[in-house]
């Protein structure tokens, strides 16, 4: 199923440079077919497509714990000439006091989170990835691009407008309540808000009624005491 926009948030890649070009990196033979299949899946979903762009960044392949591969671009050179987006990214320390009286939590894992955002038409060519098999570009925002976190934070703030019981760190969402009775309705409202904006058969996975100690990403970032990217 192809992803089509349900909102007007777009990702911009502002640059003042002539197109950057990189050589294609080889793909390990034992991963070649798996990488090809992943590109085919992304093309089918409208996440990427073959390109004639004068821009190109190297392919970056990251093995996942489940044996699958994350196929993305090494956008370091592109990012170095991209104008930064100053949209605020939340810090855990800014609202830990709001969670002090909460005992019941649910976390939301969003599926294909960044791909819900369309790249501005004139910037799509800048997302091009060069590989031994083809040159691909991404009409949908892909991880690794500078300002992707800021763009998604802007989008998720729009999705969650009016839902004061939800705490959002980019694509990590937390519902917090003082007790089980107060938890059910907010969780339902959040699920409805996500489905209104999401282009995916299974837009999220919800882990309900968990304890504070189970929120690993919260404690990890709280310990670092830094911005969540």
C-alpha positions in Angstrom: 0.0 0.0 0.0 1.4 3.4 -1.0 1.7 6.1 1.6 -0.2 9.2 0.8 -0.2 12.5 2.8 -3.0 13.1 5.3 -1.5 16.4 6.5 0.4 19.4 5.1 3.7 19.1 7.0 6.6 18.8 4.6 10.4 18.3 5.1 12.6 21.0 3.7 16.3 20.6 2.7 17.6 24.2 2.3 21.0 24.3 0.7 23.0 27.0 -1.1 25.5 24.6 -2.8 25.7 23.0 -6.2 24.7 19.3 -6.2 26.9 16.9 -4.3 27.9 13.6 -5.8 29.4 10.5 -4.2 30.5 7.2 -5.7 28.5 4.0 -5.1 29.8 1.8 -2.3 29.8 -2.0 -2.9 27.3 -4.1 -1.2 28.4 -7.3 0.6 27.4 -10.3 -1.7 25.5 -12.0 1.0 23.3 -8.9 1.6 22.8 -7.9 -2.1 19.4 -9.6 -2.6 18.2 -8.5 0.8 19.0 -4.9 0.0 17.3 -5.2 -3.4 14.2 -6.6 -1.8 14.1 -3.7 0.7 14.3 -1.2 -2.1 11.5 -3.0 -3.9 9.3 -2.9 -0.8 10.0 0.9 -0.3 9.2 1.6 -4.0 5.9 -0.3 -3.6 5.0 1.8 -0.6 6.0 5.1 -2.4 8.8 5.7 0.1 11.5 5.8 -2.7 11.7 5.6 -6.4 14.4 5.4 -9.2 16.0 8.8 -9.7 17.8 11.0 -12.3 19.0 13.4 -9.7 22.4 15.2 -10.0 22.7 14.7 -6.3 23.8 11.5 -4.6 24.8 10.3 -1.2 26.3 6.8 -0.4 24.1 3.9 0.6 24.3 2.9 4.2 23.1 -0.6 5.3 22.5 -1.3 9.0 21.7 -4.8 10.3 18.8 -5.0 12.7 18.5 -7.3 15.7 15.8 -9.3 14.0 18.0 -10.1 11.0 16.4 -7.5 8.7 18.4 -4.6 7.2 17.8 -0.9 7.5 18.6 0.7 4.2 19.3 4.4 4.3 21.7 7.1 3.1 24.9 8.3 4.5 23.9 12.0 4.4 26.8 13.5 6.2 28.0 15.6 3.3 24.5 16.8 2.5 23.8 17.5 6.1 26.9 19.7 6.3 25.5 22.1 3.8 21.9 22.0 5.0 20.5 25.0 6.8 19.4 24.0 10.4 15.8 23.9 11.5 15.5 25.5 14.9 12.1 23.9 15.9 12.5 22.9 19.6 13.2 19.3 20.5 12.0 18.4 24.0 14.2 17.5 26.9 13.2 14.9 29.4 14.2 17.1 32.3 11.7 19.8 31.2 8.7 17.8 32.3 9.8 15.0 34.7 7.9 17.0 37.4 4.7 16.4 35.5 5.2 12.7 35.8 5.9 12.7 39.5 2.3 11.7 40.5 1.7 9.3 37.6 1.8 5.6 38.3 0.2 4.0 35.1 1.9 4.4 31.7 1.5 3.3 28.1 4.1 3.7 25.5 3.5 3.9 21.7 5.9 2.6 19.1 5.1 4.3 15.8 5.5 2.3 12.6 7.2 4.0 9.6 7.2 7.2 11.6 9.4 9.4 9.5 7.9 8.1 6.2 4.6 9.8 7.2 6.2 13.1 6.2 6.4 14.3 2.5 9.7 15.8 1.3 9.1 19.2 -0.5 9.0 18.5 -4.2 12.1 20.6 -5.1 14.1 18.9 -2.4 13.4 15.3 -3.3 16.3 15.2 -5.7 18.7 16.0 -2.8 17.7 12.8 -1.0 19.1 10.6 -3.8 21.1 7.5 -2.7 23.6 5.9 -5.1 24.0 2.1 -5.0 25.5 -0.5 -7.4 22.0 -1.4 -8.5 20.4 2.0 -9.1 20.1 5.7 -8.0 17.1 6.1 -5.7 15.4 9.2 -4.3 12.9 9.6 -1.4 9.6 11.5 -1.8 9.1 10.6 1.9 11.4 11.7 4.7 14.0 9.2 5.6 16.2 8.8 8.7 19.6 10.4 8.6 18.6 13.7 7.0 19.5 16.8 9.0 16.4 18.4 10.6 14.3 15.2 10.3 13.8 15.1 14.0 12.6 18.7 14.0 10.2 18.1 11.2 8.8 15.1 12.9 8.5 16.9 16.2 6.5 19.6 14.4 4.3 17.0 12.8 3.7 15.1 16.1 2.8 18.3 17.9 0.1 18.8 15.2 -1.2 15.2 15.7 -1.3 15.5 19.5 -2.8 19.0 19.7 -5.0 19.2 22.7 -3.9 15.8 24.1 -2.1 17.2 27.2 -1.7 13.7 28.8 0.7 12.6 26.0 4.4 13.3 26.2 6.3 13.1 22.9 10.0 12.6 22.2 10.1 12.6 18.4 8.6 9.2 17.7 8.5 7.9 21.3 5.1 8.6 22.8 4.1 8.2 26.5 0.7 8.3 28.0 0.8 8.9 31.8 -2.1 8.7 34.3 -2.4 8.6 38.1 -4.4 5.3 38.1 -6.0 2.7 35.7 -9.4 4.3 35.8 -8.0 7.6 34.5 -5.9 5.8 31.9 -8.3 4.2 29.5 -9.9 7.2 27.9 -6.7 9.1 27.1 -5.2 6.0 25.5 -8.2 5.6 23.3 -8.1 9.3 22.3 -4.4 9.0 21.4 -5.0 5.9 19.2 -7.8 7.7 17.4 -5.6 10.8 16.8 -2.8 8.7 15.3 -5.1 6.7 13.0 -6.5 10.0 11.6 -3.0 11.0 10.4 -1.2 7.7 9.7 -0.7 6.0 6.4 -0.1 2.4 7.6 -2.3 -0.6 8.2 -0.7 -1.0 11.6 0.2 2.6 12.6 1.6 1.7 16.0 2.2 -0.8 18.7 0.9 0.1 22.2 2.3 -1.3 25.4 -0.3 -0.6 28.0 -0.4 -0.4 31.8 3.3 -0.6 32.3 5.4 0.6 35.2 7.7 3.5 35.3 10.7 1.2 35.5 9.7 -0.4 32.2 10.1 2.8 30.2 13.7 2.1 29.1 14.1 5.0 26.7 12.8 7.4 29.4 15.4 6.3 31.9 18.1 6.2 29.3 17.5 9.8 28.2 16.9 11.0 31.8 20.3 9.6 32.8 22.0 11.3 29.9 20.2 14.6 30.8 20.3 15.7 27.2 18.1 16.4 24.2 16.3 13.4 22.7 17.2 13.0 19.0 
